[in-house]
Amino acid sequence: MLERVIEKQIQDDFRSAENQLNDFINKFQSDFDHILREKEQKEAQAPEIINSLKAEKERLSKYLKDLQDVRDFLNSWKQS
């Protein structure tokens, strides 16, 4: 009788450990899938972000050119 009780307890302990491992594996898989989806989403947005940054760079370059033109004009006016 004691042997059956011990075997039952061992089976229960192994079942509990197996359930805990399965829960851990499922949680890990869920977290991994979430991270993978985020990575794919960011990679998909990268070209759009790059194009936006290039457009902003062009605008800033134009403003810098305009500013330099104004600065040159003011310097020439100041020297007159």
Wavefront OBJ file of the C-alpha trace (Angstrom):
o trace
v 0.000 0.000 0.000
v 2.776 2.438 0.939
v 4.504 1.654 -2.352
v 1.366 2.592 -4.331
v 1.016 5.834 -2.384
v 4.649 6.693 -3.125
v 4.221 5.809 -6.828
v 1.084 7.938 -6.982
v 2.894 10.861 -5.359
v 5.801 10.483 -7.798
v 3.383 10.424 -10.744
v 1.631 13.517 -9.424
v 4.947 15.305 -8.912
v 6.120 14.440 -12.436
v 2.758 15.503 -13.891
v 2.995 18.791 -12.008
v 6.566 19.337 -13.230
v 5.510 18.503 -16.779
v 2.638 20.974 -16.574
v 4.973 23.677 -15.265
v 7.429 23.011 -18.087
v 4.626 23.131 -20.658
v 3.373 26.409 -19.191
v 6.895 27.839 -19.348
v 7.380 26.667 -22.950
v 4.010 28.124 -23.992
v 4.815 31.448 -22.314
v 8.234 31.526 -23.970
v 6.692 30.751 -27.380
v 4.088 33.458 -26.916
v 6.724 36.037 -25.946
v 8.947 34.966 -28.845
v 6.071 35.262 -31.341
v 5.224 38.718 -29.996
v 8.827 39.911 -30.353
v 9.025 38.447 -33.856
v 5.828 40.265 -34.914
v 7.187 43.560 -33.538
v 10.483 43.065 -35.402
v 8.687 42.320 -38.672
v 6.448 45.341 -38.199
v 9.422 47.643 -37.602
v 11.264 46.209 -40.587
v 8.211 46.865 -42.750
v 8.132 50.496 -41.578
v 11.848 51.085 -42.186
v 11.596 52.139 -45.883
v 8.798 54.585 -45.059
v 10.818 56.084 -42.211
v 13.933 56.342 -44.394
v 11.979 58.123 -47.140
v 10.498 60.522 -44.600
v 13.939 61.274 -43.159
v 15.347 61.880 -46.646
v 12.526 64.323 -47.409
v 13.148 66.173 -44.145
v 16.877 66.276 -44.916
v 16.128 67.862 -48.295
v 13.876 70.460 -46.648
v 16.548 71.266 -44.077
v 19.188 71.564 -46.788
v 16.947 74.031 -48.644
v 16.401 76.067 -45.468
v 20.136 76.104 -44.801
v 20.749 77.300 -48.360
v 18.114 80.016 -47.961
v 19.639 81.022 -44.644
v 23.098 81.221 -46.203
v 21.708 83.370 -49.021
v 20.129 85.741 -46.479
v 23.365 85.831 -44.495
v 25.367 86.624 -47.641
v 22.892 89.369 -48.580
v 23.057 90.933 -45.119
v 26.849 90.788 -45.125
v 27.000 92.479 -48.529
v 24.447 95.099 -47.426
v 26.423 95.719 -44.218
v 29.616 96.313 -46.198
v 27.920 98.793 -48.531
l 1 2 3 4 5 6 7 8 9 10 11 12 13 14 15 16 17 18 19 20 21 22 23 24 25 26 27 28 29 30 31 32 33 34 35 36 37 38 39 40 41 42 43 44 45 46 47 48 49 50 51 52 53 54 55 56 57 58 59 60 61 62 63 64 65 66 67 68 69 70 71 72 73 74 75 76 77 78 79 80
